[in-house]
Amino acid sequence: MAKKKTKSTAKPEPQPTAGSQYSSDAIQVLKGLEAVRKRPGMYIGSTSARGLHHLVYEVVDNSIDEALAGFCTKIDLTINADDSVTVVDDGRGIPVDLHKTEKKPGLEVAMTLLHAGGKFDKSTYKVSGGLHGVGVSVVNALSEQLDVWVWRDGKEHHMSFQRGDTVRQLEVLGESKRTGTKITFLPDREIFTETRYDYETLANRLRELAYLNAGIKLSINDKRGEEERNDTFLFKKGLPEFVSFLRGSRKPLHPKPIEIVASKDDVEIDIAMQYSDGFSDNTFSFVNNINTHEGGTHLTGFKSALTRVINEVAKFRGALKKESYSLTGDDVREGLTAVLHVKVKEPQFEGQTKTKLGNSEVESIVKTVVYERLRNFLHEQPSVAKAVIEKASSAARAREAARKARELVRKKSALESGVLPGKLADCSVSDPAISELYIVEGDSAGGSAKQGRDRSYQAILPLRGKILNVQKARIDKILSNAEIRAMVTAIGTGVGGDDFRIEDARYHKIIIMTDADVDGAHIRTLLLTFFYSQMLPLVEAGYVYIAQPPLFRVAKGKEEYYAYSDEERDGYVKRLSNGSGKGKIAIQRYKGLGEMNPDQLWKTTMDPAARTILRVEIEEAFNASQLFEKLMGDEVEPRRAFIEENAVYVKNLDV
């Protein structure tokens, strides 16, 4: 494209000054916790709500590490009225004696120096989740005010800090027979864009920790509202109770979860698993209380052993005589709810996010333990073995039926034959990184979207009616649905389990665009259920979005505004009412995308310079799994209870 020529007004280049020379004086040395305050995202991920809650997790994890070491039985978390947080435990208390090299109290060293703590000394903490963590010193650096009380050695001690700096030296407040630590901190409003804690987010983390650490009592108390909220979590059995919680309303195929508890080569393994009549695989893995949602070597070892054992037991029982194939990993995990928790002395996580375990030795350890223990259990419990094998064999038969459906989808895929769904209006560019696929409700809206889009990089796929609820169906039935086949073919990744290949995705933005009414919300929920159940890697990669079309058009004469809420609409009405000029204010409520002209749809919902789209993310995987099962599963009562509990929050209900 030709560039427009403009008259040059450039000034002569300035001569370098002493300050602009690159010398040793230009190298900044950030002392103490300055680096944390300068680049907080490097240490806690973000300065939004996620990073805010991470501060609490760091403090609570310190107390949990005391519990893992056998010195703590109770942890209390309080959200105070000013959104400060207090965490109290009954552990040993942070050391307060003088540090040999730093010549400061141990408490001050732990609070003001990065990479200072007892987690590096394995005689102090056998295992901990803090090896790759940022530590309480980062919480101190990012807090306006932080106070610590320590009970140990028969005394109560106290120190105060502001933004990482000591403002009140260690002092003894008096005698005390108790032991433990209490930390109260107020997140720095100069750092965080969000400073209000979400009760449910914190409660869910405490519940998770209580399941993972049987016998440890964790409580949360919220003092911000007119009425205090509180919950207490204590699970004596631990993971079996966790599995029952995660299984939800799905009918179990055997009465009790299968438990495997073992220790081998300094690796502690704790597993609970139970099969249900569902079709999805709900396996969650943890290392030293850290949710490894990207898996790792421990999960690989578990899956490998599970597949091998069930195949061997099935052949031993003669269950596969008529079958010409073995059971696959997908077959043996259909309907499985499992929690795998390993404790490793020196965990090696891939990346600072601690989401994938990399210790190669852990894979063989878990594989050996699971193979031996599960094989013995299934031979000793023939009724459980029968139920599990029948479930896996049924899944295998369905897989064979689905294979033909998949082959049909593949034959129609762009990668093999260049034939895309007839209803798809594809974009002209072939670079997935800049290509967008709009999945649109109905032919009318699809027509407007096709006319209003930028054809170079925006593709449109209109859907007719509501797709199948995949939460209640196997893959063979899923792939027999014409609308789902069209989506799978257009996206190009394949669908479900081992057949999925995210590198083949033809679009890196898949945008769900439905009407702003009850039917539109239902279709959006069905689509999200499909992506979560059958194309989860797309969601995890950040490829799935939800469009936000406006609810209202407010116009007077040549002036027009688009409002996305009742409050915004009222604001525009007020603005136009106060303005000069004649004319009646017209308010149009958009219930369907098809009511919008192509140019309106473009400038409000599809133009990257003006639109708002919401990226779908999963922060609490097991809560997401439960919610999908509750809302989209077979059981009516949990869904009825959810509707009754949340009916008060409904603002717009079509009648």
C-alpha distance (Angstrom), angle and dihedral (degrees) to the residues before:
residue distance angle dihedral
M1 . . .
A2 3.81 . .
K3 3.78 117.2 .
K4 3.76 121.0 -131.5
K5 3.81 112.5 -116.2
T6 3.79 117.5 -127.8
K7 3.79 132.4 -174.0
S8 3.80 111.8 -93.4
T9 3.78 115.9 -115.8
A10 3.79 96.0 167.5
K11 3.79 117.5 146.3
P12 3.82 123.4 -139.1
E13 3.80 111.9 -81.7
P14 3.82 111.7 -94.9
Q15 3.78 116.8 -114.3
P16 3.80 115.4 -112.3
T17 3.76 114.7 -95.7
A18 3.77 128.0 -151.3
G19 3.78 90.4 -99.8
S20 3.80 93.3 55.1
Q21 3.81 95.0 54.0
Y22 3.80 114.0 105.9
S23 3.78 103.6 -122.8
S24 3.77 136.1 136.9
D25 3.81 87.9 -82.0
A26 3.81 88.3 68.4
I27 3.79 92.8 60.4
Q28 3.80 108.9 97.7
V29 3.76 120.1 -145.2
L30 3.79 111.2 -156.6
K31 3.76 108.1 -157.4
G32 3.77 128.9 -156.5
L33 3.80 110.4 -19.4
E34 3.82 97.3 -18.2
A35 3.81 90.9 108.5
V36 3.79 90.6 57.6
R37 3.79 93.6 53.3
K38 3.80 92.0 44.2
R39 3.82 95.1 50.7
P40 3.83 106.9 17.5
G41 3.81 92.8 159.9
M42 3.80 90.3 66.6
Y43 3.79 90.4 61.3
I44 3.81 106.2 34.7
G45 3.81 102.4 20.7
S46 3.80 98.5 -115.8
T47 3.79 144.4 1.6
S48 3.80 91.9 -123.9
A49 3.81 127.8 88.1
R50 3.81 92.8 -63.5
G51 3.80 93.3 57.4
L52 3.80 91.0 42.3
H53 3.79 91.8 57.7
H54 3.80 90.8 43.3
L55 3.82 88.1 67.8
V56 3.80 89.7 62.5
Y57 3.80 92.3 46.4
E58 3.81 91.0 54.8
V59 3.81 92.6 54.0
V60 3.81 94.0 43.2
D61 3.82 91.1 47.1
N62 3.81 89.4 58.4
S63 3.79 88.7 57.4
I64 3.81 91.3 45.1
D65 3.80 89.6 53.4
E66 3.81 87.2 56.0
A67 3.81 87.3 52.5
L68 3.81 91.5 50.0
A69 3.79 88.2 52.4
G70 3.81 88.9 53.9
F71 3.82 99.0 -110.9
C72 3.83 104.0 100.8
T73 3.81 130.9 60.8
K74 3.81 103.4 163.5
I75 3.82 134.3 46.3
D76 3.81 123.0 -179.8
L77 3.81 123.8 -167.1
T78 3.81 122.1 -168.3
I79 3.80 127.9 -173.4
N80 3.80 102.9 -152.2
A81 3.79 126.1 -146.0
D82 3.82 92.5 -98.9
D83 3.85 92.6 50.3
S84 3.77 92.2 -103.3
V85 3.81 114.1 135.2
T86 3.79 131.0 -134.4
V87 3.82 123.1 -161.6
V88 3.80 119.9 -173.0
D89 3.82 127.9 -178.2
D90 3.79 136.4 174.3
G91 3.79 96.0 -132.6
R92 3.79 128.5 122.8
G93 3.79 94.7 -73.5
I94 3.81 125.2 -118.1
P95 3.84 109.5 -71.7
V96 3.80 113.9 -97.2
D97 3.82 100.2 -175.5
L98 3.81 120.3 110.0
H99 3.81 115.4 -77.0
K100 3.82 110.0 -124.5
T101 3.82 98.4 -134.6
E102 3.81 103.1 24.4
K103 3.82 93.4 45.0
K104 3.80 89.6 -142.6
P105 3.80 132.6 105.7
G106 3.80 111.7 -80.7
L107 3.80 89.1 -120.1
E108 3.81 92.0 58.5
V109 3.82 91.5 46.3
A110 3.82 91.6 52.2
M111 3.80 91.8 47.3
T112 3.81 100.4 44.7
L113 3.81 107.7 31.0
L114 3.79 127.0 70.2
H115 3.80 116.9 -126.6
A116 3.80 91.9 17.5
G117 3.78 116.7 131.2
G118 3.77 148.2 94.0
K119 3.82 95.0 -91.7
F120 3.81 92.9 87.5
D121 3.82 91.4 59.1
K122 3.81 106.4 72.6
S123 3.78 91.6 -163.7
T124 3.80 88.3 65.8
Y125 3.81 97.9 42.5
K126 3.81 117.1 19.3
V127 3.80 90.9 -165.0
S128 3.78 132.4 0.9
G129 3.76 141.4 166.0
G130 3.76 92.3 -132.0
L131 3.81 102.7 81.5
H132 3.81 92.6 98.9
G133 3.82 93.4 22.4
V134 3.78 123.4 111.2
G135 3.78 95.8 -125.7
V136 3.76 135.9 -139.0
S137 3.83 91.1 -69.9
V138 3.81 88.4 72.5
V139 3.81 90.2 51.3
N140 3.80 86.8 53.0
A141 3.81 92.4 49.3
L142 3.81 91.9 51.9
S143 3.81 96.8 45.9
E144 3.79 127.4 92.2
Q145 3.77 88.1 -147.8
L146 3.80 132.0 7.4
D147 3.78 126.4 -179.9
V148 3.80 126.8 -172.9
W149 3.77 129.2 -163.7
V150 3.80 118.8 -171.1
W151 3.79 125.9 -169.0
R152 3.79 113.2 -162.3
D153 3.78 141.9 113.8
G154 3.81 89.4 34.7
K155 3.82 94.2 -62.7
E156 3.81 141.8 92.3
H157 3.83 114.1 -126.1
H158 3.80 131.2 -169.5
M159 3.83 139.0 -167.4
S160 3.83 133.5 174.1
F161 3.80 130.8 -151.7
Q162 3.80 137.1 -178.0
R163 3.81 120.1 -158.3
G164 3.79 90.1 -22.2
D165 3.80 97.4 -48.0
T166 3.79 123.1 113.3
V167 3.82 110.1 -115.3
R168 3.78 98.8 165.9
Q169 3.77 120.8 35.2
L170 3.78 123.7 -134.9
E171 3.79 110.7 -71.4
V172 3.79 134.9 175.8
L173 3.80 111.6 -122.9
G174 3.77 96.9 -173.3
E175 3.78 147.9 -67.6
S176 3.82 120.8 -41.4
K177 3.79 136.8 170.5
R178 3.81 95.1 -159.1
T179 3.80 127.3 91.3
G180 3.78 130.0 -148.1
T181 3.79 145.6 76.8
K182 3.79 133.5 -88.8
I183 3.81 121.3 -165.7
T184 3.80 125.0 -176.4
F185 3.80 118.5 -176.3
L186 3.79 137.5 171.8
P187 3.85 114.2 -151.3
D188 3.79 113.5 -121.8
R189 3.79 111.7 -102.3
E190 3.81 88.9 -157.6
I191 3.82 88.6 63.6
F192 3.80 108.2 34.0
T193 3.79 125.6 67.1
E194 3.81 89.1 -160.9
T195 3.81 120.8 39.9
R196 3.80 103.3 168.0
Y197 3.77 116.7 97.8
D198 3.79 122.0 -135.8
Y199 3.79 111.3 -131.1
E200 3.81 95.9 -153.4
T201 3.80 92.9 51.7
L202 3.79 92.4 53.4
A203 3.82 93.7 41.1
N204 3.80 90.9 52.1
R205 3.81 91.2 53.3
L206 3.80 92.2 49.4
R207 3.81 90.9 48.1
E208 3.80 89.8 51.0
L209 3.82 91.4 50.1
A210 3.80 91.2 48.3
Y211 3.81 90.9 53.9
L212 3.81 91.5 47.8
N213 3.80 93.5 48.2
A214 3.80 107.8 46.3
G215 3.79 114.3 -149.6
I216 3.82 96.4 18.8
K217 3.82 112.8 121.6
L218 3.81 115.3 -141.9
S219 3.79 123.4 -179.5
I220 3.80 135.2 -177.2
N221 3.79 127.7 -160.7
D222 3.82 126.0 -174.0
K223 3.82 114.8 -158.9
R224 3.82 97.9 176.1
G225 3.80 102.3 91.4
E226 3.79 132.7 63.6
E227 3.79 86.9 -98.7
E228 3.79 120.5 38.5
R229 3.80 118.5 -120.2
N230 3.77 120.7 -148.0
D231 3.78 142.0 167.1
T232 3.78 133.9 -177.5
F233 3.79 123.8 -155.3
L234 3.79 123.5 -162.2
F235 3.80 122.6 152.3
K236 3.78 117.4 -179.5
K237 3.82 95.4 -170.9
G238 3.80 96.3 40.6
L239 3.80 116.4 -170.8
P240 3.84 98.2 27.0
E241 3.80 87.7 57.3
F242 3.81 89.2 46.1
V243 3.81 90.6 54.5
S244 3.81 91.8 49.6
F245 3.81 89.0 50.6
L246 3.81 92.4 49.3
R247 3.81 93.5 45.0
G248 3.78 89.0 59.9
S249 3.79 115.5 171.7
R250 3.81 96.5 -12.0
K251 3.81 112.2 118.7
P252 3.84 112.4 -110.3
L253 3.82 118.1 -128.1
H254 3.82 92.5 -149.7
P255 3.82 127.7 31.0
K256 3.80 102.4 -116.9
P257 3.80 134.2 27.9
I258 3.79 115.2 -100.8
E259 3.82 110.2 -112.2
I260 3.78 129.0 -154.3
V261 3.80 117.5 -177.7
A262 3.79 117.3 169.9
S263 3.79 145.4 138.4
K264 3.79 124.5 -142.9
D265 3.81 130.3 168.1
D266 3.84 92.4 -12.0
V267 3.82 91.9 -51.8
E268 3.80 115.5 118.4
I269 3.79 114.9 -152.0
D270 3.80 124.5 -162.8
I271 3.81 119.1 175.8
A272 3.79 134.9 168.5
M273 3.81 122.7 179.6
Q274 3.77 138.7 169.9
Y275 3.79 134.8 177.3
S276 3.80 123.0 -134.7
D277 3.79 137.7 -179.0
G278 3.82 90.3 -96.5
F279 3.81 125.0 106.2
S280 3.79 103.7 -136.9
D281 3.80 130.0 87.9
N282 3.81 111.7 -123.6
T283 3.80 104.4 -177.5
F284 3.80 118.7 154.7
S285 3.79 125.7 -172.6
F286 3.80 132.4 -159.9
V287 3.79 136.5 -177.5
N288 3.82 117.7 -160.6
N289 3.83 89.0 -19.8
I290 3.82 92.4 -50.5
N291 3.79 115.3 127.3
T292 3.83 103.8 -126.4
H293 3.78 95.5 -163.3
E294 3.80 90.5 168.9
G295 3.79 89.8 56.2
G296 3.77 120.4 -142.0
T297 3.78 140.0 -171.8
H298 3.82 94.9 -35.5
L299 3.80 91.9 55.7
T300 3.81 92.2 44.6
G301 3.80 90.0 54.0
F302 3.80 92.0 48.6
K303 3.81 94.7 49.9
S304 3.80 93.1 45.6
A305 3.80 93.3 51.2
L306 3.81 92.8 44.7
T307 3.80 92.8 53.8
R308 3.80 92.8 46.2
V309 3.81 95.4 47.7
I310 3.80 97.0 47.9
N311 3.82 91.4 47.4
E312 3.80 91.4 50.3
V313 3.81 94.1 46.5
A314 3.81 91.3 45.5
K315 3.80 91.6 52.7
F316 3.81 91.1 44.7
R317 3.81 89.7 53.9
G318 3.81 91.7 45.9
A319 3.79 92.8 -117.5
L320 3.81 94.5 133.7
K321 3.80 99.6 46.8
K322 3.77 92.8 109.6
E323 3.78 93.3 42.6
S324 3.79 121.6 87.6
Y325 3.79 93.1 -160.1
S326 3.79 140.0 55.6
L327 3.76 125.5 -112.9
T328 3.79 112.3 -94.3
G329 3.80 128.8 -141.9
D330 3.80 90.3 -99.9
D331 3.83 90.1 51.9
V332 3.80 95.7 52.6
R333 3.82 93.5 44.6
E334 3.80 97.3 50.6
G335 3.80 108.2 121.2
L336 3.80 92.0 4.9
T337 3.79 122.8 143.4
A338 3.80 110.7 -171.8
V339 3.79 140.1 161.8
L340 3.79 119.6 -159.6
H341 3.80 117.6 -168.9
V342 3.80 121.3 177.4
K343 3.78 127.4 179.8
V344 3.78 114.5 -149.1
K345 3.81 127.4 -176.8
E346 3.79 95.9 -143.9
P347 3.82 108.2 21.8
Q348 3.79 115.9 -169.8
F349 3.78 109.9 -154.9
E350 3.75 123.7 -168.1
G351 3.79 104.8 -120.9
Q352 3.79 132.6 -8.8
T353 3.80 91.2 -78.0
K354 3.81 92.4 73.7
T355 3.79 94.5 -140.3
K356 3.81 102.3 127.8
L357 3.80 128.3 45.0
G358 3.80 115.4 -136.9
N359 3.85 104.1 -177.1
S360 3.81 103.6 124.8
E361 3.82 94.0 -161.8
V362 3.81 91.7 59.8
E363 3.81 92.2 65.0
S364 3.81 94.6 61.3
I365 3.81 92.1 41.9
V366 3.80 93.7 53.1
K367 3.81 91.6 41.5
T368 3.82 92.2 53.4
V369 3.80 95.6 45.1
V370 3.82 95.7 45.7
Y371 3.81 92.9 45.5
E372 3.81 94.1 51.9
R373 3.81 98.6 40.3
L374 3.81 97.5 41.4
R375 3.81 93.7 45.2
N376 3.80 91.1 52.4
F377 3.80 91.7 46.2
L378 3.81 94.6 51.5
H379 3.81 92.2 47.6
E380 3.81 90.1 50.1
Q381 3.83 93.8 44.8
P382 3.83 105.9 47.2
S383 3.82 94.1 170.6
V384 3.81 91.3 57.1
A385 3.81 90.7 44.1
K386 3.79 90.7 51.9
A387 3.81 93.2 51.1
V388 3.81 93.2 47.4
I389 3.82 94.1 46.4
E390 3.81 93.1 47.4
K391 3.80 89.4 51.4
A392 3.82 92.5 49.6
S393 3.82 93.0 44.1
S394 3.79 90.7 50.9
A395 3.80 88.7 50.6
A396 3.81 89.8 50.3
R397 3.80 92.2 53.6
A398 3.78 90.1 48.7
R399 3.81 88.9 48.5
E400 3.79 90.8 55.6
A401 3.79 89.8 51.4
A402 3.80 89.5 46.8
R403 3.80 91.2 50.0
K404 3.78 90.4 68.3
A405 3.80 90.4 47.8
R406 3.81 90.4 49.2
E407 3.78 91.3 49.8
L408 3.78 88.5 52.8
V409 3.79 89.8 51.8
R410 3.79 91.5 46.8
K411 3.78 92.1 50.8
K412 3.77 87.9 56.4
S413 3.79 94.1 45.4
A414 3.75 121.7 111.8
L415 3.79 91.5 -124.4
E416 3.80 95.2 63.3
S417 3.77 107.5 27.3
G418 3.78 108.7 5.1
V419 3.82 91.0 -120.5
L420 3.81 114.2 132.5
P421 3.82 127.0 -177.9
G422 3.79 110.8 -70.3
K423 3.80 92.3 -128.0
L424 3.84 92.3 55.1
A425 3.80 116.0 102.5
D426 3.79 97.9 -159.8
C427 3.79 128.1 -157.6
S428 3.78 122.9 -113.2
V429 3.83 99.7 -125.7
S430 3.79 118.9 80.7
D431 3.80 99.1 -157.1
P432 3.85 107.1 109.7
A433 3.81 91.7 -158.6
I434 3.81 91.9 69.1
S435 3.82 99.4 27.9
E436 3.80 121.6 104.6
L437 3.80 129.4 -162.5
Y438 3.80 117.5 -158.3
I439 3.80 112.6 -159.1
V440 3.79 101.7 -157.3
E441 3.77 131.5 -167.6
G442 3.81 112.6 -120.1
D443 3.80 137.1 -9.5
S444 3.82 94.1 -89.9
A445 3.80 94.1 57.3
G446 3.78 88.7 39.5
G447 3.80 89.6 57.3
S448 3.80 92.7 51.6
A449 3.81 91.0 46.3
K450 3.80 92.7 49.9
Q451 3.80 91.2 52.1
G452 3.80 95.8 42.4
R453 3.83 100.1 43.6
D454 3.77 131.0 96.5
R455 3.81 98.9 -108.6
S456 3.78 93.8 -156.7
Y457 3.81 96.1 72.3
Q458 3.84 108.3 0.5
A459 3.81 121.3 86.5
I460 3.81 124.1 -169.9
L461 3.81 126.2 -149.0
P462 3.82 113.4 -179.8
L463 3.81 116.9 -158.6
R464 3.77 123.9 -149.4
G465 3.81 112.7 -136.2
K466 3.78 126.2 -38.0
I467 3.78 121.0 -28.4
L468 3.79 123.8 -130.8
N469 3.81 118.2 -74.6
V470 3.81 97.0 -115.3
Q471 3.81 92.9 -168.3
K472 3.80 87.5 77.3
A473 3.80 99.0 40.6
R474 3.80 142.6 72.8
I475 3.77 122.8 -124.7
D476 3.83 94.6 -99.9
K477 3.80 91.2 57.7
I478 3.80 91.3 41.9
L479 3.80 92.2 56.0
S480 3.79 92.0 48.4
N481 3.82 89.1 66.3
A482 3.82 108.9 99.3
E483 3.82 96.0 -147.9
I484 3.80 92.4 50.4
R485 3.80 91.3 47.4
A486 3.80 88.9 53.1
M487 3.82 91.3 52.8
V488 3.80 93.6 46.4
T489 3.79 91.9 48.6
A490 3.80 93.0 47.4
I491 3.82 94.8 47.7
G492 3.81 92.4 45.7
T493 3.82 101.1 -153.1
G494 3.77 100.0 107.3
V495 3.77 118.1 -123.2
G496 3.79 139.3 -94.9
G497 3.80 133.1 6.4
D498 3.79 122.1 -21.4
D499 3.81 92.6 -2.6
F500 3.81 92.9 67.1
R501 3.84 118.8 102.7
I502 3.78 113.2 -178.3
E503 3.81 91.6 -173.9
D504 3.83 87.4 69.2
A505 3.82 93.6 59.1
R506 3.80 108.7 132.2
Y507 3.81 93.2 -158.7
H508 3.80 131.2 38.7
K509 3.79 92.0 -163.1
I510 3.80 116.2 54.3
I511 3.80 106.5 178.2
I512 3.81 122.8 -165.8
M513 3.81 108.5 -148.2
T514 3.81 115.6 -176.8
D515 3.79 137.1 156.3
A516 3.80 120.3 -81.1
D517 3.80 94.5 -114.7
V518 3.81 138.9 85.1
D519 3.82 94.0 -84.3
G520 3.79 90.6 49.3
A521 3.81 90.8 50.5
H522 3.81 90.0 49.9
I523 3.81 92.7 50.5
R524 3.81 90.1 47.7
T525 3.82 89.9 51.5
L526 3.81 91.6 49.7
L527 3.80 90.4 50.6
L528 3.81 92.5 48.1
T529 3.81 89.2 49.4
F530 3.80 89.2 53.4
F531 3.80 94.2 48.8
Y532 3.82 92.5 45.4
S533 3.80 93.7 47.0
Q534 3.80 102.6 37.7
M535 3.82 107.7 16.3
L536 3.80 103.2 32.2
P537 3.86 94.7 145.2
L538 3.82 88.2 64.1
V539 3.81 89.6 58.0
E540 3.81 93.1 44.1
A541 3.81 90.2 50.5
G542 3.81 90.7 53.6
Y543 3.81 95.0 -114.9
V544 3.85 97.8 126.8
Y545 3.81 120.9 83.4
I546 3.80 139.5 170.2
A547 3.80 119.3 -135.6
Q548 3.80 119.1 -132.7
P549 3.81 109.1 -146.8
P550 3.82 116.5 -174.4
L551 3.78 121.1 -97.9
F552 3.81 97.3 -149.2
R553 3.77 143.3 27.6
V554 3.82 113.2 -152.1
A555 3.80 114.9 -168.5
K556 3.77 140.9 168.8
G557 3.77 118.8 177.5
K558 3.79 107.9 -45.5
E559 3.79 93.5 -18.0
E560 3.79 117.4 95.6
Y561 3.80 135.5 169.5
Y562 3.80 133.6 -174.9
A563 3.79 118.3 -138.0
Y564 3.80 127.0 -159.3
S565 3.81 96.7 -168.3
D566 3.80 141.2 26.3
E567 3.81 90.2 -105.8
E568 3.79 92.6 52.5
R569 3.82 90.5 48.3
D570 3.80 91.7 52.0
G571 3.80 89.9 49.3
Y572 3.80 92.3 54.6
V573 3.80 91.3 46.3
K574 3.80 89.5 53.5
R575 3.80 91.7 47.8
L576 3.80 92.8 51.2
S577 3.81 92.3 43.6
N578 3.83 91.4 56.1
G579 3.78 94.1 45.5
S580 3.78 125.0 95.5
G581 3.76 122.8 -109.8
K582 3.74 135.6 68.8
G583 3.74 129.9 -86.9
K584 3.74 141.9 89.2
I585 3.78 121.4 -86.8
A586 3.81 110.0 -116.8
I587 3.80 119.6 -156.7
Q588 3.78 118.4 -167.6
R589 3.82 120.9 -171.4
Y590 3.79 112.5 -150.8
K591 3.78 110.9 -145.9
G592 3.78 94.3 160.4
L593 3.79 133.5 35.9
G594 3.79 87.9 -135.8
E595 3.82 88.8 67.6
M596 3.80 89.7 67.2
N597 3.78 122.7 84.8
P598 3.82 115.1 -121.0
D599 3.81 91.9 -107.8
Q600 3.82 91.1 50.1
L601 3.79 91.8 49.2
W602 3.80 90.4 50.1
K603 3.78 98.5 49.6
T604 3.82 95.5 42.2
T605 3.80 105.5 35.5
M606 3.81 112.7 10.1
D607 3.81 107.8 35.4
P608 3.84 106.4 98.7
A609 3.80 89.6 -148.5
A610 3.82 93.3 59.3
R611 3.81 110.1 16.8
T612 3.78 129.7 98.8
I613 3.80 117.2 -142.4
L614 3.79 125.6 176.1
R615 3.79 118.6 -137.9
V616 3.79 113.3 -138.5
E617 3.80 111.3 -126.6
I618 3.80 134.8 174.3
E619 3.79 114.2 -140.2
E620 3.81 99.6 159.6
A621 3.81 107.5 34.4
F622 3.81 98.3 -175.4
N623 3.83 91.9 46.3
A624 3.81 89.6 50.7
S625 3.80 90.2 50.7
Q626 3.79 91.3 50.5
L627 3.78 93.3 47.7
F628 3.81 93.8 51.3
E629 3.79 90.5 49.5
K630 3.81 91.5 47.4
L631 3.81 95.3 48.7
M632 3.80 100.8 33.6
G633 3.82 105.4 25.3
D634 3.81 131.2 98.6
E635 3.80 98.6 -98.0
V636 3.81 113.1 94.2
E637 3.81 101.3 -169.5
P638 3.84 98.2 64.5
R639 3.81 89.0 49.0
R640 3.80 91.8 48.6
A641 3.80 90.7 50.5
F642 3.81 91.2 49.3
I643 3.82 91.5 51.5
E644 3.80 92.2 48.4
E645 3.81 92.2 49.0
N646 3.79 93.9 48.7
A647 3.82 101.6 35.0
V648 3.80 90.1 98.1
Y649 3.83 90.0 65.9
V650 3.83 95.7 56.1
K651 3.81 111.5 114.9
N652 3.81 103.4 170.7
L653 3.78 120.4 34.8
D654 3.80 121.7 171.3
V655 3.78 113.2 -135.7
